[in-house]
Amino acid sequence: MKLRKRINLFTAVLFIILLILINVASYFTFRHMMFQNELERTHAQSVRALNGITASINTVSAETLLRTYIPLNGMLRVVYIDGKRGPQAYVPEQSVLNDFPITYQKAQSKQIVEFDGRPYAFISLPIIWQNGEVAELQLVEDLSQTDENLKTLSLVLLAVTLIAMIPVLVSTRVLSNIITQPISTMIQTMREIRKSGQYKRIEISKESNDELHEMGQTFNEMMDLLEVNFEKQENFVSNASHELKTPLTVIDSYASLLKRRGQTDPNLFQEAVDAIQSEAVHMRELTQQLLLLAKHEEQWKLNIESLPLLQLVNESVTSFREGYKREISVIVEEESVVKTDKQKLKQVFYILMENALKYSEERIIVVIGQERNRPSIKIIDQGIGIPQQDVGKVFDRFYRVDKARARKTGGYGLGLSLARELADAIGVSLFLESVEGEGTTANILLPDENSH
């Protein structure tokens, strides 16, 4: 059974059951109140009759007294202590009451009884009868009219219940449509996506702000994420196939050369092995960078911590000094404590330092200070610099300022792009200032400890 029909059926049945329970409860509550009121009225009438009969019992005959106080639609009688019936009087229309059961109640009693298929109010009161004899004065009154009114009420409630079912069924159908419409739209959108291969979104009403609106918004956000990830996957495949083509061609060429002349020419053998190893290293580095770039920014796992900026820079600079055997100076203008992901900040710093070392043979200067009211790290080289028209493009993937020297420097045009994405993930800003032939300054602006 579809969700829409289940909601419709469940809601309709629930409302109908509630409606029936409310009407049944109303009927029986009203019925109890009506009979109770009639019983109280009859009891008051019997008390008046008792007082009147007691006051005149020795001056007026018993039959006359009973006829005087007889109810309009009932019977009045006396029952002796031995259970025998004494004088009684009833209206002609209630002659059936002549056969009403005779019982001595032994105490005051008032109740609703059923006789001959009709409800009656029965009141029994103790009375001192003629000659001081103890007896009971019993008054019985027909409540058929009240019962008829209650039957009419039950028919009215039944009709109201049946009529009320119509708007209940209509409203439950409308409610089920409202609830399932976003789901149906989502299913249809998914089918269209499956057929067309395009990432579509569902239209969301700006007026509502309920769970259905939130579900639609979450679906659209999921589509955005899938589209971004798919684009990144396509870019990864395209970029990998494009960039791996050259090293694979080099490896294939040297392998073929080794097959033909490698065993007879030791120099050629060594050259081919070195070239293949170098290209394999390049391919490994390229693949790692492509995999990192293929990640969505929400997939970066951040470990934010407070750390002294000078300590991080000194650790990194020491590694570069030992690894590259180059002169690197650290100038501290102002020390700062920052809150960031240490490993990712180190990776950004490494990428910018590697670029500085690649394109400069002179001393590298690292300055720790403040800029724009934020902690900063500047990496200054005195190398070949970047042409002014290329400064704004160096963060694009696979963009190389000097394509002729790309293989010589080992660059793929991915380092700065990766640095930018890492910086965005940890809330760091990157700026490059460069003059061709004079050098380049890379500026890392970090959030301070109070920014998080």
Secondary structure as the mmCIF struct_conf table of DSSP 4:
data_model
#
loop_
_struct_conf.conf_type_id
_struct_conf.id
_struct_conf.beg_label_comp_id
_struct_conf.beg_label_asym_id
_struct_conf.beg_label_seq_id
_struct_conf.end_label_comp_id
_struct_conf.end_label_asym_id
_struct_conf.end_label_seq_id
HELX_RH_AL_P HELX_RH_AL_P1 LEU A 3 SER A 56
TURN_TY1_P TURN_TY1_P1 ILE A 57 THR A 59
BEND BEND1 VAL A 60 VAL A 60
HELX_RH_AL_P HELX_RH_AL_P2 ALA A 62 TYR A 69
TURN_TY1_P TURN_TY1_P2 LEU A 72 ASN A 73
STRN STRN1 GLY A 74 TYR A 80
TURN_TY1_P TURN_TY1_P3 ILE A 81 ASP A 82
BEND BEND2 GLY A 83 GLY A 83
STRN STRN2 ARG A 85 TYR A 90
HELX_RH_3T_P HELX_RH_3T_P1 PRO A 92 ASP A 99
BEND BEND3 PHE A 100 PHE A 100
HELX_LH_PP_P HELX_LH_PP_P1 PRO A 101 ILE A 102
BEND BEND4 LYS A 106 ALA A 107
STRN STRN3 SER A 109 PHE A 115
TURN_TY1_P TURN_TY1_P4 ASP A 116 GLY A 117
STRN STRN4 ARG A 118 ILE A 128
HELX_RH_3T_P HELX_RH_3T_P2 GLN A 130 GLY A 132
STRN STRN5 VAL A 134 ASP A 142
HELX_RH_AL_P HELX_RH_AL_P3 SER A 144 SER A 196
BEND BEND5 LYS A 206 GLU A 207
BEND BEND6 ASP A 210 ASP A 210
HELX_RH_AL_P HELX_RH_AL_P4 GLU A 211 LEU A 257
HELX_RH_PI_P HELX_RH_PI_P1 LEU A 258 GLY A 262
TURN_TY1_P TURN_TY1_P5 GLN A 263 THR A 264
HELX_RH_AL_P HELX_RH_AL_P5 PRO A 266 ALA A 294
BEND BEND7 LYS A 295 LYS A 295
HELX_RH_3T_P HELX_RH_3T_P3 GLU A 297 GLN A 299
STRN STRN6 ILE A 304 PRO A 308
HELX_RH_AL_P HELX_RH_AL_P6 LEU A 309 TYR A 324
STRN STRN7 ILE A 328 VAL A 332
BEND BEND8 GLU A 333 GLU A 334
STRN STRN8 VAL A 337 ASP A 341
HELX_RH_AL_P HELX_RH_AL_P7 LYS A 342 LYS A 358
BEND BEND9 TYR A 359 TYR A 359
BEND BEND10 GLU A 362 GLU A 362
STRN STRN9 ILE A 364 GLU A 371
TURN_TY1_P TURN_TY1_P6 ARG A 372 ASN A 373
STRN STRN10 ARG A 374 ASP A 381
BEND BEND11 GLY A 383 ILE A 384
HELX_RH_3T_P HELX_RH_3T_P4 GLN A 388 LYS A 393
TURN_TY1_P TURN_TY1_P7 VAL A 394 PHE A 395
BEND BEND12 ASP A 396 ASP A 396
TURN_TY1_P TURN_TY1_P8 ARG A 397 PHE A 398
BEND BEND13 VAL A 401 VAL A 401
HELX_RH_3T_P HELX_RH_3T_P5 LYS A 403 ARG A 405
HELX_RH_AL_P HELX_RH_AL_P8 ALA A 406 THR A 409
TURN_TY1_P TURN_TY1_P9 GLY A 410 GLY A 410
BEND BEND14 GLY A 413 GLY A 413
HELX_RH_AL_P HELX_RH_AL_P9 GLY A 415 ALA A 425
TURN_TY1_P TURN_TY1_P10 ILE A 426 GLY A 427
STRN STRN11 SER A 429 VAL A 435
TURN_TY1_P TURN_TY1_P11 GLU A 436 GLU A 438
STRN STRN12 GLY A 439 LEU A 445
STRN STRN13 ASP A 448 ASP A 448
HELX_RH_3T_P HELX_RH_3T_P6 GLU A 449 SER A 451
#
